Amino acid sequence: MSDGRSSAASSGESLLFLTDEQLRQGIEAMFFAYRGFTADPDRILSDMAYGRAHHRAVHFINRAPGTTVNNLLNILGVTKQSLNRVLRTLIADGLVESRVGRLDKRERHLHLTEDGRVLEGRLSDAQRARMRAAFRDAGPEAVSGFRTVLEAMMDSEMRRAYTKLKENGV
């Protein structure tokens, strides 16, 4: 099982009996993979004095144009104060527009500007390229397996939010 893809491992049976060492290796692999996954966007964001919170906001505003601030709060799981700080910066820099709701004037609907869409494209293109290469190397069965593992690791509340996003095409 030196390459991690032996027939016993791929059968799923041996996965029920992972040793602490195998779990530790998985945790470390996830840590280093996450560092790689965020490295390219981090470089782009650092030139703008932005961080990952800005990236997450831009990502989900792009996925659901017109989303409300409250919906974005629920998706990101951050405090209102934290999100407001990020949104103020993005709005001031001309990357996000906040529009008053048509039906409820208290609501603020968020949209990326053209510059915001360009930034989001740069950030996502870098991550898609890395993920595409990884999936290509790992093989087609790894795509669904990877998603299954990630979904299983989510807390039930996060899994419901993720499922809702998928159902809404977000």
RAVENHU-V283034 format. One record per pair of residues at least 12 apart in sequence whose C-alpha atoms are under 8 Angstrom apart, sorted by the first residue. I is the first residue (numbers start at 0). J is the second residue. D is the distance in Angstrom with one decimal. If there is no record, write none. Layout:
# RAVENHU-V283034
i=I j=J d=D
i=I j=J d=D
This chain:
# RAVENHU-V283034
i=36 j=126 d=6.2
i=36 j=129 d=7.0
i=36 j=130 d=7.9
i=37 j=126 d=7.5
i=39 j=122 d=7.5
i=39 j=125 d=6.2
i=39 j=126 d=7.3
i=40 j=54 d=7.8
i=40 j=121 d=7.9
i=40 j=122 d=5.1
i=40 j=123 d=7.9
i=40 j=125 d=6.9
i=40 j=126 d=7.5
i=43 j=122 d=7.3
i=52 j=85 d=6.9
i=53 j=85 d=5.9
i=53 j=86 d=7.8
i=53 j=89 d=7.5
i=54 j=119 d=7.7
i=54 j=122 d=7.7
i=55 j=75 d=7.5
i=56 j=71 d=7.5
i=56 j=75 d=7.8
i=56 j=85 d=7.8
i=56 j=86 d=7.8
i=57 j=95 d=8.0
i=57 j=111 d=7.4
i=57 j=115 d=7.3
i=57 j=119 d=6.2
i=58 j=119 d=6.3
i=58 j=123 d=7.9
i=59 j=71 d=7.3
i=60 j=109 d=6.4
i=60 j=110 d=6.2
i=60 j=111 d=6.7
i=61 j=110 d=7.3
i=61 j=111 d=6.4
i=61 j=116 d=7.1
i=61 j=119 d=7.4
i=62 j=169 d=5.3
i=63 j=169 d=5.9
i=64 j=109 d=6.5
i=64 j=110 d=5.1
i=64 j=111 d=7.2
i=65 j=108 d=4.7
i=65 j=109 d=4.8
i=65 j=110 d=5.4
i=66 j=108 d=5.3
i=66 j=109 d=5.5
i=66 j=110 d=7.6
i=67 j=106 d=6.5
i=67 j=107 d=5.5
i=67 j=108 d=4.5
i=67 j=109 d=6.1
i=68 j=106 d=7.5
i=68 j=107 d=6.0
i=68 j=108 d=6.6
i=68 j=109 d=7.0
i=74 j=160 d=6.7
i=93 j=112 d=6.8
i=93 j=114 d=7.1
i=93 j=115 d=7.4
i=94 j=111 d=5.8
i=94 j=112 d=5.2
i=94 j=113 d=7.4
i=94 j=114 d=5.5
i=94 j=115 d=4.0
i=94 j=116 d=7.7
i=95 j=109 d=6.7
i=95 j=110 d=5.6
i=95 j=111 d=4.4
i=95 j=112 d=5.4
i=95 j=115 d=6.2
i=96 j=109 d=5.7
i=96 j=110 d=5.2
i=96 j=111 d=6.1
i=96 j=112 d=6.4
i=97 j=109 d=4.8
i=97 j=110 d=6.6
i=98 j=110 d=7.9
